[in-house]
Amino acid sequence: MDEKIQKIMQEKIHETMVKVKEITLLINSLELSSDVNSFGYGVMIGRLYNSFYYQSRRILKRDPTEKEFFDFIELVKQHQSKFLDISFS
């Protein structure tokens, strides 16, 4: 993965962890009765994926390659335990 994108993604992961309160407010506003944590994790990963794709287009002027996408997946996996420690209820 491009170094600039790697750095931005590390910052976005930190930002996403800090904004758990916003994600919790979103979940509560939808009055979900099922697994709120799964929905919250989906929002977090969605934010990260969106940022990864946008930054690839902005910095590299192209869609990410398959290898870059797999690098993104590995980056998310490195932080998986931090995500799983969050409770959205």
ROTI-75452 format. One line per 5 residues: number of its first residue (from 1); their letters; for each residue x, z, y of C-alpha. Coordinates in Angstrom, 2 decimals, decimal comma. Layout:
BEGIN
NUM	A	X:Z:Y ~ ...
end
This chain:
BEGIN
1	MDEKI	0,00:0,00:0,00 ~ 1,24:-0,80:3,48 ~ 2,95:2,24:5,08 ~ 0,76:2,12:8,21 ~ -2,39:2,11:6,11
6	QKIMQ	-1,00:4,89:3,89 ~ -0,42:7,07:6,95 ~ -3,86:6,34:8,38 ~ -5,49:7,10:5,03 ~ -3,69:10,46:4,81
11	EKIHE	-5,06:11,27:8,27 ~ -8,55:10,10:7,25 ~ -8,46:12,31:4,15 ~ -7,62:15,30:6,35 ~ -10,33:14,34:8,84
16	TMVKV	-12,89:13,99:6,06 ~ -12,01:17,44:4,71 ~ -12,48:18,92:8,20 ~ -15,87:17,25:8,69 ~ -17,54:18,83:5,68
21	KEITL	-19,99:20,55:8,04 ~ -21,24:17,16:9,27 ~ -21,68:15,91:5,71 ~ -23,55:19,10:4,82 ~ -25,88:18,58:7,82
26	LINSL	-26,56:15,04:6,62 ~ -27,36:16,27:3,12 ~ -29,63:19,02:4,43 ~ -31,48:16,59:6,70 ~ -32,34:14,45:3,68
31	ELSSD	-33,78:17,44:1,82 ~ -32,19:16,41:-1,46 ~ -33,39:18,45:-4,40 ~ -30,92:17,15:-6,99 ~ -27,13:17,33:-7,14
36	VNSFG	-26,15:17,71:-3,48 ~ -22,46:18,01:-4,32 ~ -22,40:14,58:-5,98 ~ -24,07:13,09:-2,93 ~ -21,55:14,85:-0,65
41	YGVMI	-18,61:13,56:-2,68 ~ -20,12:10,09:-2,50 ~ -20,28:10,32:1,30 ~ -16,65:11,48:1,45 ~ -15,36:8,72:-0,83
46	GRLYN	-17,51:6,18:1,02 ~ -15,94:7,18:4,32 ~ -12,46:6,83:2,85 ~ -13,21:3,47:1,22 ~ -14,70:2,14:4,45
51	SFYYQ	-11,63:3,26:6,39 ~ -9,26:1,74:3,82 ~ -11,05:-1,60:3,92 ~ -11,34:-1,62:7,73 ~ -7,67:-0,69:8,26
56	SRRIL	-6,55:-3,36:5,80 ~ -8,50:-5,96:7,75 ~ -7,30:-4,63:11,12 ~ -3,61:-4,15:10,31 ~ -2,96:-6,77:7,63
61	KRDPT	-5,55:-9,29:8,95 ~ -6,90:-9,74:5,42 ~ -8,87:-8,08:2,67 ~ -6,90:-5,63:0,53 ~ -5,38:-7,01:-2,66
66	EKEFF	-6,24:-5,68:-6,08 ~ -2,92:-3,79:-6,16 ~ -3,62:-2,23:-2,76 ~ -7,06:-1,19:-3,98 ~ -5,50:0,47:-7,03
71	DFIEL	-3,03:2,21:-4,68 ~ -6,03:3,47:-2,69 ~ -7,61:4,81:-5,90 ~ -4,38:6,64:-6,75 ~ -4,29:8,15:-3,26
76	VKQHQ	-7,86:9,44:-3,66 ~ -7,01:10,81:-7,12 ~ -4,09:12,75:-5,64 ~ -6,57:14,65:-3,45 ~ -9,35:14,92:-6,03
81	SKFLD	-8,92:18,66:-6,60 ~ -9,31:19,31:-2,84 ~ -12,56:17,33:-2,83 ~ -13,91:19,15:-5,85 ~ -13,24:22,53:-4,24
86	ISFS	-15,81:21,73:-1,53 ~ -19,39:22,88:-1,93 ~ -22,09:21,20:0,15 ~ -24,83:23,72:-0,49
end
